[in-house]
Amino acid sequence: MKRSRINTIMAAADDMIRAHGFVLPPFAYWSPDEFRARTDASRIVAARMGWDITDYGQGDFDALGLFLFTLRNGDLADLQRGGGMCYAEKLLISRQDQISPMHTHVIKAEDIINRGGATLAIELFGSDDAGNFAKDRGGLVRCDGIERTFSPGEVLKLAPGESVTLMPGDWHAFWGDGGDVLIGEVSTVNDDLTDNIFREEIGRFAQVEEDEAPTHLLVSDYETWLS
């Protein structure tokens, strides 16, 4: 993705988030120079909090892509020992008919919440006994605390205010249905480097073409820009 496109997406996402009554934390608005100058940002970097815009390495963000901002993220060591900061929270934007591809998680359980906008469509499949994608298996999810079974390939549609709880092994893809959707994600500790298992061989992060200076850094920029 061109950096200029990423900058444009950031600005539009911030506008949409504010239009729905949310405001991003102060570190969201640091310039790259300010980020580099900070001596108190190590936790933000280590937890990979911040901006995340991906086309999954496929070069067609409008068709296959997602906007994310990680607001807070816990520590895997806390999760493993069963105490401490074991949670994470994100805001996402799915544009109309923009696919976030079929995937599951090994560790992360998550509530996916329609925070506003259009309908959020989520296609669901179950896993086989080894946790692999199973085109002929459904499963069980909770929608706002109410258990419901889903058949393989069923598309769950969430209106604003509605949510679904997905557990490890629940395979899912999602998109905005009828318009753009602001999504909340509340989960156990988030690890985007190793805990996204895609059905197809696909990249998690975009390859960035530096055609202009970044407005703000992506989480995938931290290693190179802040080293």
C-alpha positions, 0 to 999 in steps of 0.5 A, a space after each residue: 500500500 502507498 503511504 499516501 493511501 494509508 495517511 488518507 485512510 487514517 484521517 477518514 477513520 478518525 473522522 468516523 470514530 469521532 462521528 460515533 462518539 469515540 476519541 482515540 487516545 493521545 498517542 494516536 496523534 503523535 508524529 513519527 518524530 514525537 514518537 521517536 523522542 518519547 522516553 515513556 512509550 516502551 509499553 505502547 511499542 511492546 504491546 503493539 498498541 496503535 494504528 494498523 491498516 492492512 490489505 493482507 499483502 494482496 494490494 486491493 484494500 477496498 476489496 480485501 482489507 481492514 482498519 484497526 486501532 489497538 487501544 490497549 493490550 495485556 501481557 501474554 505472560 499474565 494470561 499464561 499465569 492466570 492473573 494480571 492484564 489479560 485483556 485487549 481492546 480494539 476499534 476496527 472499521 469494515 467498509 461496505 463489502 470489504 472482506 476480512 478473510 477467513 481466519 481463527 485464533 489459537 489463544 484469543 477469545 473475542 467479543 465482536 461488537 457493532 458499535 455503529 454504522 451499517 450491518 456487520 456480516 460475519 460468516 462462520 465455520 467450525 473446526 475439525 478435531 485438530 482445530 483446522 477449518 472444517 467446511 462441513 462443521 458448524 458450532 456454538 456462539 453467544 450473541 449478547 449472552 444468548 447461546 445459538 448454534 450456527 451451521 457451516 457457512 452461516 452468515 450472522 448479521 449484527 445490527 448496531 449494538 449487537 455482538 457475538 463472542 467467538 472462541 478459539 477454533 471459531 473460523 470467521 470472515 466479516 464485512 460491512 453489509 449495506 455500508 461501513 461499520 465501526 466495530 469494537 473488539 474486546 478480547 483476551 491478550 492480542 498477538 497479531 504476529 502469531 495468533 492469526 491463522 488464515 484459511 488461505 496463505 495470506 499476509 497479516 500486514 501490508 507492504 508499504 510503499 513510501 511515497 510520502 511521509 507518514 502522518 502517524 506510525 503503524 504498529 508494523 512500522 515500530 521495528 524499523 522506525 523506532 529502532 
